[in-house]
């Protein structure tokens, strides 16, 4: 099992950051322009049972990824788990913690690669590098959008 973690202090209250993540277009907003990903559907917001479906492209090959939300405590945490997709295992926990009027946004991911421990040893570093690019982008977008929204309120 591999682990990835990214945390950033967002200059906005928890309610603003949480509500930003509830937006219907959030997946499109948080997908970097260089990533070949299409959002197929998003149903149920952040609550337990919510579903997100993506189409990823590895070169010309499309891969289907379906994630289901398995945990939700409003303004605190939501967790999604891969139901169908390219990983052997994937659980992504999104945590929102108040910190001096701001929000500590932490993404924690546990994942396994198809092919087991040998593939994980050979490619885990590469997946972590891809996750670092993705979540650096996502956290920066969240920071920019939520601090702007916080200024308007």
N, C-alpha and C positions, 0 to 999 in steps of 0.2 A: 504494500500500500504506500502510495506517495502522498505528500502533503504540500500545499502551497498556501501562503498567507500574505495578505496585503492590507495595510491599515493606513488611514489618513484622517487628519482632523479637518472637518469641513466647517467653514465659517458660516454656519446657519444652525438654527435649533433643530432638534430631532424631528419635530412635526413637519418642518419644511423638507428635510431630506427624505423622510418616509413618504410624504405625499408626492414628491418628485418621482420616486420609484413606483408609485401607483399609476402613473400616467399610461394611457393606452399605447402611446408611441415610444415608451421607454426603451424597448429592445432596439429599435431603430436608432434612437439617440445615443445609446451606449455602444453601438457597434462601430468600430473604427472603419474609416473609409477604405483602408487597404485590405480589410478582411473580406474574403469572398463568402459572405453569409447572407441568406435571405430568411426573413421572418415569415413563416407560413401561417401561423396563428398564435393567438394569445387569448386565453379564456380564464376568467375567474380572478383577475387581479393578483393579489399576493396571498390570498387565503389558502388554507389546506384544500387540496384537490385541484387547484389552478393548474392549467397546462400551458406550456410554451412549446411550440414546434418550430424547428429551424431546418434549413437546407444548407449544409456546409459543402464546400467544394475543395477537394484535394486534386489540384490540377483540373482536368475536365470531368472528374468523377464526383457526382453528387452523393452526399451522405445525409441520411435523415437522422435528426436528433430530437427526441421528445423528452421533456423534463416535466415532472409533476411536483407540486409543492406538498411537502409532508409535514411542515411545521410553520406556524405563524402566530406570533405574539405582537399585535400592532404596536408600532413605535419602538420595537425592541429587536425582533429577529424574524426572518423567514428563511426557510431551507428548501431547496429543490434537489431532486434526485433524478438522475438519468433513468428513464423507463426504457428507452430505445436509443441507440446511438453507437458511435465509434469507440467509446471507452468500455473497458471491461467493468468498470465501476466508477461512479461519479456522484458525489454529494457536495453541494455548494451551500454554505451557510453565510447569510448576509446579516451582520450584527450592527445595530445602531445604539450607541451609548452616549448619553449626555455628558458633556465635559465643559464646564465653565461657560454655559450658554451656547456652546458649539456642539458638534456631533462627531464622535469617533466612529467612522465607518470602517468596518473590518470584514473582509471577505476571507473565508477559510474554505479550502477545497481539499477533500480526500478523493484520490482517484487511483485507478489501476488501469494499466495498458493491456490490450489484448496480447497474449503471448507470454504473460507471466513475468516472473522476477528478472529473467535475462533481458527481455525487451525493456523492462523498466530501468535496469542498470544502464543499458545502452542508450536509451532515448529519453529518460526522465529529465535530464538536464535541458534537452531541447524543448520539451513540453513546458517546463518551468519558465524558460526564456520567453516562450510564446505567451504564457499566462502573465508574465511580468509586463510585457508590452500591452496586452489587452487591459489589464487592471490599472496600469498607470494611465492609460487613455480614459478609461471609465471614471476613475477617481477625479481626474482633472476636469472632465465634463461635468461631473457632479458638483465639484467645487465651484466652477464658473457659474453654472445655472442656479445652484442653491444660494450662493452668496448674493447673486443678483436679485433673486426672489426675496431673500431675507431683507435686502435694502428697500424693496418696494413696500413691505408690510410695516 
